[in-house]
Amino acid sequence: MAWDEFATQPGGHGSGSVSNPFSTRFVRPGALPFLFPPGAGVIELIGRLRRQGWWGQIIGPHGSGKSTLLCTLEPALLAAGRSVPWFEFHSGDRRPRMPRPESAGGNARTVVVIDGYEQLNWLERFRWRRCCRRKQWGLLVTAHRDCRLPHLWSTETTIPLARQLVRQLLPPDDCRAICDDVVSDAFHACRGNLREIWFRLYDVCENRSGATRCPR
């Protein structure tokens, strides 16, 4: 099964055909908002990042929303007058040539974003930190563990969070509505990895939409 296959079909939300709400275009980072716990939000994190000299790390396991949080923070960084050159690295990426830190360009109002900072070796990380300090750039990274940068946020997933996101993606009046127990089972089977949960629920939704179509 190709996860994005259904998303490429004609139609979608608001059209005549039924689109799978767990397709890539609906669950990719930036498509879903990052859900903060009570008392926290973008304003608080931008303020903390500013106090830390625009340096910070977002720490969390696979599929816990780190990239989504970056996408949520980016508009606020731009609104604060920061330029945001973005670099993204994933496990298994083939990088014939590592981009040089100087390629970020910018000035003292630049905040370099590195999504997947732990994919860089120690020397590459050292070069990025040194370049950012020398040029007075900010540095905001995501990683799976502490990288010895000022702490900004730790991401984690919970069953209530997964259920809340599912309700946003698939309202309960949809004939393919997924009950809480199914979400809980997916959460445990995928060890809380939201990315894997969306894969699993994609198949559940496909099976249900194949059996019955929602009334128009």
VOVEXPA-264055 format. One record per residue (C-alpha): z, y, x; residue in one letter. Coordinates in steps of 0.25 Angstrom, whole numbers, plus 5000, padded with zeros to 4 digits. Each point is the difference from the previous one (the first is absolute). Example, Ala and Ser with C-alpha at 12.3 -4.5 7.8 and 13.67 -1.06 7.14 Angstrom:
<nodes>
<node><pz>5031</pz><py>4982</py><px>5049</px><r>a</r></node>
<node><pz>4998</pz><py>5014</py><px>5006</px><r>s</r></node>
</nodes>
This chain:
<nodes>
<node><pz>5000</pz><py>5000</py><px>5000</px><r>m</r></node>
<node><pz>4996</pz><py>5014</py><px>5005</px><r>a</r></node>
<node><pz>5011</pz><py>5009</py><px>4997</px><r>w</r></node>
<node><pz>4991</pz><py>5012</py><px>4998</px><r>d</r></node>
<node><pz>4989</pz><py>4992</py><px>4993</px><r>e</r></node>
<node><pz>5004</pz><py>5004</py><px>4986</px><r>f</r></node>
<node><pz>5002</pz><py>5015</py><px>5004</px><r>a</r></node>
<node><pz>4985</pz><py>5001</py><px>5003</px><r>t</r></node>
<node><pz>4996</pz><py>4996</py><px>4986</px><r>q</r></node>
<node><pz>4995</pz><py>5011</py><px>4991</px><r>p</r></node>
<node><pz>5011</pz><py>5006</py><px>4992</px><r>g</r></node>
<node><pz>5015</pz><py>5003</py><px>5003</px><r>g</r></node>
<node><pz>5012</pz><py>5007</py><px>4994</px><r>h</r></node>
<node><pz>4995</pz><py>5008</py><px>4988</px><r>g</r></node>
<node><pz>4986</pz><py>4992</py><px>4999</px><r>s</r></node>
<node><pz>4995</pz><py>4990</py><px>4990</px><r>g</r></node>
<node><pz>5003</pz><py>4988</py><px>5009</px><r>s</r></node>
<node><pz>5013</pz><py>4994</py><px>5005</px><r>v</r></node>
<node><pz>5003</pz><py>5003</py><px>5015</px><r>s</r></node>
<node><pz>5010</pz><py>4993</py><px>5008</px><r>n</r></node>
<node><pz>5012</pz><py>5010</py><px>5002</px><r>p</r></node>
<node><pz>5003</pz><py>4992</py><px>5013</px><r>f</r></node>
<node><pz>4987</pz><py>5003</py><px>5007</px><r>s</r></node>
<node><pz>5000</pz><py>5007</py><px>5013</px><r>t</r></node>
<node><pz>4996</pz><py>5014</py><px>4994</px><r>r</r></node>
<node><pz>5013</pz><py>5000</py><px>4992</px><r>f</r></node>
<node><pz>5010</pz><py>4995</py><px>5009</px><r>v</r></node>
<node><pz>4995</pz><py>5005</py><px>5014</px><r>r</r></node>
<node><pz>5009</pz><py>5010</py><px>5007</px><r>p</r></node>
<node><pz>4998</pz><py>5013</py><px>4994</px><r>g</r></node>
<node><pz>4996</pz><py>4994</py><px>4986</px><r>a</r></node>
<node><pz>5014</pz><py>4997</py><px>4996</px><r>l</r></node>
<node><pz>5011</pz><py>5011</py><px>5003</px><r>p</r></node>
<node><pz>5012</pz><py>4997</py><px>5008</px><r>f</r></node>
<node><pz>5012</pz><py>4998</py><px>4991</px><r>l</r></node>
<node><pz>5012</pz><py>5006</py><px>5006</px><r>f</r></node>
<node><pz>5015</pz><py>4996</py><px>4996</px><r>p</r></node>
<node><pz>5008</pz><py>5011</py><px>4993</px><r>p</r></node>
<node><pz>5003</pz><py>5012</py><px>5008</px><r>g</r></node>
<node><pz>4989</pz><py>4998</py><px>5010</px><r>a</r></node>
<node><pz>4986</pz><py>5005</py><px>5000</px><r>g</r></node>
<node><pz>4988</pz><py>5007</py><px>5007</px><r>v</r></node>
<node><pz>5007</pz><py>5013</py><px>5002</px><r>i</r></node>
<node><pz>5013</pz><py>4994</py><px>5006</px><r>e</r></node>
<node><pz>4992</pz><py>4992</py><px>5010</px><r>l</r></node>
<node><pz>4991</pz><py>5011</py><px>5004</px><r>i</r></node>
<node><pz>5013</pz><py>5009</py><px>5002</px><r>g</r></node>
<node><pz>5006</pz><py>4989</py><px>5009</px><r>r</r></node>
<node><pz>4987</pz><py>4998</py><px>5008</px><r>l</r></node>
<node><pz>5000</pz><py>5015</py><px>5002</px><r>r</r></node>
<node><pz>5014</pz><py>5000</py><px>5005</px><r>r</r></node>
<node><pz>4996</pz><py>4989</py><px>5010</px><r>q</r></node>
<node><pz>4989</pz><py>5008</py><px>5006</px><r>g</r></node>
<node><pz>4990</pz><py>4993</py><px>4992</px><r>w</r></node>
<node><pz>5003</pz><py>4986</py><px>5007</px><r>w</r></node>
<node><pz>5003</pz><py>4988</py><px>4992</px><r>g</r></node>
<node><pz>4999</pz><py>4985</py><px>4997</px><r>q</r></node>
<node><pz>4998</pz><py>4993</py><px>4987</px><r>i</r></node>
<node><pz>5006</pz><py>4986</py><px>5002</px><r>i</r></node>
<node><pz>4998</pz><py>4988</py><px>4991</px><r>g</r></node>
<node><pz>4994</pz><py>4986</py><px>4998</px><r>p</r></node>
<node><pz>4986</pz><py>4996</py><px>4997</px><r>h</r></node>
<node><pz>4995</pz><py>5004</py><px>4986</px><r>g</r></node>
<node><pz>5013</pz><py>5009</py><px>4998</px><r>s</r></node>
<node><pz>4992</pz><py>5013</py><px>4997</px><r>g</r></node>
<node><pz>5000</pz><py>5007</py><px>5014</px><r>k</r></node>
<node><pz>4985</pz><py>5004</py><px>4999</px><r>s</r></node>
<node><pz>5002</pz><py>5004</py><px>4985</px><r>t</r></node>
<node><pz>5011</pz><py>5009</py><px>5005</px><r>l</r></node>
<node><pz>4992</pz><py>5007</py><px>5010</px><r>l</r></node>
<node><pz>4989</pz><py>5002</py><px>4990</px><r>c</r></node>
<node><pz>5010</pz><py>5007</py><px>4991</px><r>t</r></node>
<node><pz>5005</pz><py>5009</py><px>5011</px><r>l</r></node>
<node><pz>4987</pz><py>5004</py><px>5005</px><r>e</r></node>
<node><pz>4997</pz><py>5011</py><px>4990</px><r>p</r></node>
<node><pz>5014</pz><py>5006</py><px>5002</px><r>a</r></node>
<node><pz>4997</pz><py>5000</py><px>5015</px><r>l</r></node>
<node><pz>4987</pz><py>5008</py><px>4998</px><r>l</r></node>
<node><pz>5007</pz><py>5009</py><px>4990</px><r>a</r></node>
<node><pz>5010</pz><py>5003</py><px>5011</px><r>a</r></node>
<node><pz>4989</pz><py>5005</py><px>5009</px><r>g</r></node>
<node><pz>4999</pz><py>4987</py><px>5008</px><r>r</r></node>
<node><pz>4987</pz><py>4994</py><px>5005</px><r>s</r></node>
<node><pz>5001</pz><py>4985</py><px>4999</px><r>v</r></node>
<node><pz>4991</pz><py>4991</py><px>5009</px><r>p</r></node>
<node><pz>5002</pz><py>4986</py><px>4995</px><r>w</r></node>
<node><pz>4999</pz><py>4987</py><px>5008</px><r>f</r></node>
<node><pz>5001</pz><py>4986</py><px>4994</px><r>e</r></node>
<node><pz>5002</pz><py>4987</py><px>5007</px><r>f</r></node>
<node><pz>5002</pz><py>4986</py><px>4994</px><r>h</r></node>
<node><pz>5003</pz><py>4987</py><px>5005</px><r>s</r></node>
<node><pz>4988</pz><py>4992</py><px>5005</px><r>g</r></node>
<node><pz>4992</pz><py>5013</py><px>5002</px><r>d</r></node>
<node><pz>4990</pz><py>4999</py><px>5011</px><r>r</r></node>
<node><pz>5000</pz><py>5013</py><px>5007</px><r>r</r></node>
<node><pz>4990</pz><py>5001</py><px>5011</px><r>p</r></node>
<node><pz>5005</pz><py>5013</py><px>5004</px><r>r</r></node>
<node><pz>5013</pz><py>5006</py><px>4997</px><r>m</r></node>
<node><pz>4999</pz><py>5015</py><px>4995</px><r>p</r></node>
<node><pz>5006</pz><py>5010</py><px>5010</px><r>r</r></node>
<node><pz>5012</pz><py>5008</py><px>4995</px><r>p</r></node>
<node><pz>4992</pz><py>5013</py><px>5004</px><r>e</r></node>
<node><pz>4990</pz><py>4996</py><px>4989</px><r>s</r></node>
<node><pz>5009</pz><py>5004</py><px>4989</px><r>a</r></node>
<node><pz>4997</pz><py>5015</py><px>5004</px><r>g</r></node>
<node><pz>5008</pz><py>5010</py><px>4993</px><r>g</r></node>
<node><pz>5011</pz><py>5010</py><px>5004</px><r>n</r></node>
<node><pz>5015</pz><py>5002</py><px>4998</px><r>a</r></node>
<node><pz>4998</pz><py>4998</py><px>4985</px><r>r</r></node>
<node><pz>4995</pz><py>4986</py><px>5001</px><r>t</r></node>
<node><pz>5007</pz><py>4988</py><px>4996</px><r>v</r></node>
<node><pz>4993</pz><py>4987</py><px>5005</px><r>v</r></node>
<node><pz>5002</pz><py>4988</py><px>4990</px><r>v</r></node>
<node><pz>4999</pz><py>4986</py><px>5006</px><r>i</r></node>
<node><pz>5000</pz><py>4989</py><px>4989</px><r>d</r></node>
<node><pz>5003</pz><py>4987</py><px>5007</px><r>g</r></node>
<node><pz>5007</pz><py>5006</py><px>5013</px><r>y</r></node>
<node><pz>5006</pz><py>4986</py><px>5004</px><r>e</r></node>
<node><pz>4985</pz><py>4995</py><px>5002</px><r>q</r></node>
<node><pz>5000</pz><py>5009</py><px>5012</px><r>l</r></node>
<node><pz>5005</pz><py>4995</py><px>5013</px><r>n</r></node>
<node><pz>5012</pz><py>5007</py><px>5008</px><r>w</r></node>
<node><pz>4991</pz><py>5008</py><px>5009</px><r>l</r></node>
<node><pz>4991</pz><py>5004</py><px>4988</px><r>e</r></node>
<node><pz>5012</pz><py>5005</py><px>4992</px><r>r</r></node>
<node><pz>5006</pz><py>5007</py><px>5013</px><r>f</r></node>
<node><pz>4986</pz><py>5007</py><px>5001</px><r>r</r></node>
<node><pz>5000</pz><py>5005</py><px>4986</px><r>w</r></node>
<node><pz>5015</pz><py>5005</py><px>5001</px><r>r</r></node>
<node><pz>4997</pz><py>5007</py><px>5013</px><r>r</r></node>
<node><pz>4988</pz><py>5007</py><px>4995</px><r>c</r></node>
<node><pz>5007</pz><py>5004</py><px>4987</px><r>c</r></node>
<node><pz>5011</pz><py>5006</py><px>5007</px><r>r</r></node>
<node><pz>4992</pz><py>5007</py><px>5010</px><r>r</r></node>
<node><pz>4991</pz><py>5006</py><px>4990</px><r>k</r></node>
<node><pz>5012</pz><py>5003</py><px>4990</px><r>q</r></node>
<node><pz>4994</pz><py>4991</py><px>4989</px><r>w</r></node>
<node><pz>5008</pz><py>4993</py><px>4990</px><r>g</r></node>
<node><pz>4999</pz><py>4985</py><px>4999</px><r>l</r></node>
<node><pz>5002</pz><py>4992</py><px>4988</px><r>l</r></node>
<node><pz>4998</pz><py>4985</py><px>5001</px><r>v</r></node>
<node><pz>5002</pz><py>4987</py><px>4992</px><r>t</r></node>
<node><pz>5006</pz><py>4987</py><px>5006</px><r>a</r></node>
<node><pz>5007</pz><py>4987</py><px>4997</px><r>h</r></node>
<node><pz>5011</pz><py>5003</py><px>5008</px><r>r</r></node>
<node><pz>5007</pz><py>5011</py><px>5008</px><r>d</r></node>
<node><pz>4991</pz><py>5007</py><px>5010</px><r>c</r></node>
<node><pz>5011</pz><py>5010</py><px>5005</px><r>r</r></node>
<node><pz>4994</pz><py>5012</py><px>4992</px><r>l</r></node>
<node><pz>5009</pz><py>5008</py><px>4991</px><r>p</r></node>
<node><pz>5002</pz><py>4992</py><px>4987</px><r>h</r></node>
<node><pz>4993</pz><py>5006</py><px>4987</px><r>l</r></node>
<node><pz>5000</pz><py>4989</py><px>4990</px><r>w</r></node>
<node><pz>5002</pz><py>4985</py><px>4999</px><r>s</r></node>
<node><pz>4991</pz><py>4993</py><px>4989</px><r>t</r></node>
<node><pz>5005</pz><py>4988</py><px>4993</px><r>e</r></node>
<node><pz>4995</pz><py>4992</py><px>4987</px><r>t</r></node>
<node><pz>5008</pz><py>4995</py><px>4989</px><r>t</r></node>
<node><pz>4997</pz><py>4992</py><px>4987</px><r>i</r></node>
<node><pz>5003</pz><py>5013</py><px>4991</px><r>p</r></node>
<node><pz>4990</pz><py>5008</py><px>5009</px><r>l</r></node>
<node><pz>4989</pz><py>4989</py><px>4999</px><r>a</r></node>
<node><pz>5002</pz><py>5000</py><px>4984</px><r>r</r></node>
<node><pz>5000</pz><py>5015</py><px>4999</px><r>q</r></node>
<node><pz>4987</pz><py>5000</py><px>5008</px><r>l</r></node>
<node><pz>4994</pz><py>4989</py><px>4992</px><r>v</r></node>
<node><pz>5003</pz><py>5008</py><px>4987</px><r>r</r></node>
<node><pz>4993</pz><py>5012</py><px>5006</px><r>q</r></node>
<node><pz>4988</pz><py>4991</py><px>5003</px><r>l</r></node>
<node><pz>5000</pz><py>4992</py><px>4987</px><r>l</r></node>
<node><pz>5006</pz><py>5006</py><px>4988</px><r>p</r></node>
<node><pz>5008</pz><py>4990</py><px>4991</px><r>p</r></node>
<node><pz>4990</pz><py>5002</py><px>4988</px><r>d</r></node>
<node><pz>4989</pz><py>4994</py><px>5009</px><r>d</r></node>
<node><pz>4997</pz><py>4986</py><px>4995</px><r>c</r></node>
<node><pz>5001</pz><py>4996</py><px>5015</px><r>r</r></node>
<node><pz>5014</pz><py>5005</py><px>5001</px><r>a</r></node>
<node><pz>5008</pz><py>4993</py><px>5011</px><r>i</r></node>
<node><pz>5014</pz><py>4997</py><px>4996</px><r>c</r></node>
<node><pz>5012</pz><py>5003</py><px>5010</px><r>d</r></node>
<node><pz>5002</pz><py>4985</py><px>5003</px><r>d</r></node>
<node><pz>4985</pz><py>4999</py><px>5006</px><r>v</r></node>
<node><pz>5003</pz><py>5013</py><px>5008</px><r>v</r></node>
<node><pz>5013</pz><py>4994</py><px>5005</px><r>s</r></node>
<node><pz>4993</pz><py>4986</py><px>5004</px><r>d</r></node>
<node><pz>4989</pz><py>5008</py><px>5007</px><r>a</r></node>
<node><pz>5010</pz><py>5008</py><px>5007</px><r>f</r></node>
<node><pz>5008</pz><py>4988</py><px>5006</px><r>h</r></node>
<node><pz>4987</pz><py>4992</py><px>5003</px><r>a</r></node>
<node><pz>4995</pz><py>5012</py><px>5008</px><r>c</r></node>
<node><pz>5013</pz><py>5004</py><px>5006</px><r>r</r></node>
<node><pz>5000</pz><py>5014</py><px>4995</px><r>g</r></node>
<node><pz>4987</pz><py>5003</py><px>5006</px><r>n</r></node>
<node><pz>4993</pz><py>5009</py><px>4989</px><r>l</r></node>
<node><pz>4986</pz><py>4999</py><px>5006</px><r>r</r></node>
<node><pz>5001</pz><py>4984</py><px>4998</px><r>e</r></node>
<node><pz>5006</pz><py>5002</py><px>4987</px><r>i</r></node>
<node><pz>4988</pz><py>5008</py><px>4995</px><r>w</r></node>
<node><pz>4991</pz><py>4989</py><px>5005</px><r>f</r></node>
<node><pz>5008</pz><py>4990</py><px>4992</px><r>r</r></node>
<node><pz>5001</pz><py>5008</py><px>4987</px><r>l</r></node>
<node><pz>4985</pz><py>5003</py><px>5002</px><r>y</r></node>
<node><pz>4997</pz><py>4985</py><px>4997</px><r>d</r></node>
<node><pz>5010</pz><py>5000</py><px>4989</px><r>v</r></node>
<node><pz>4993</pz><py>5011</py><px>4993</px><r>c</r></node>
<node><pz>4987</pz><py>4994</py><px>5003</px><r>e</r></node>
<node><pz>5004</pz><py>4987</py><px>4993</px><r>n</r></node>
<node><pz>5005</pz><py>5008</py><px>4988</px><r>r</r></node>
<node><pz>4988</pz><py>5009</py><px>4998</px><r>s</r></node>
<node><pz>4991</pz><py>4988</py><px>5001</px><r>g</r></node>
<node><pz>5008</pz><py>4993</py><px>4989</px><r>a</r></node>
<node><pz>5000</pz><py>5012</py><px>4991</px><r>t</r></node>
<node><pz>4994</pz><py>5014</py><px>4999</px><r>r</r></node>
<node><pz>5008</pz><py>5012</py><px>4996</px><r>c</r></node>
<node><pz>4996</pz><py>5007</py><px>4987</px><r>p</r></node>
<node><pz>4992</pz><py>5012</py><px>5002</px><r>r</r></node>
</nodes>
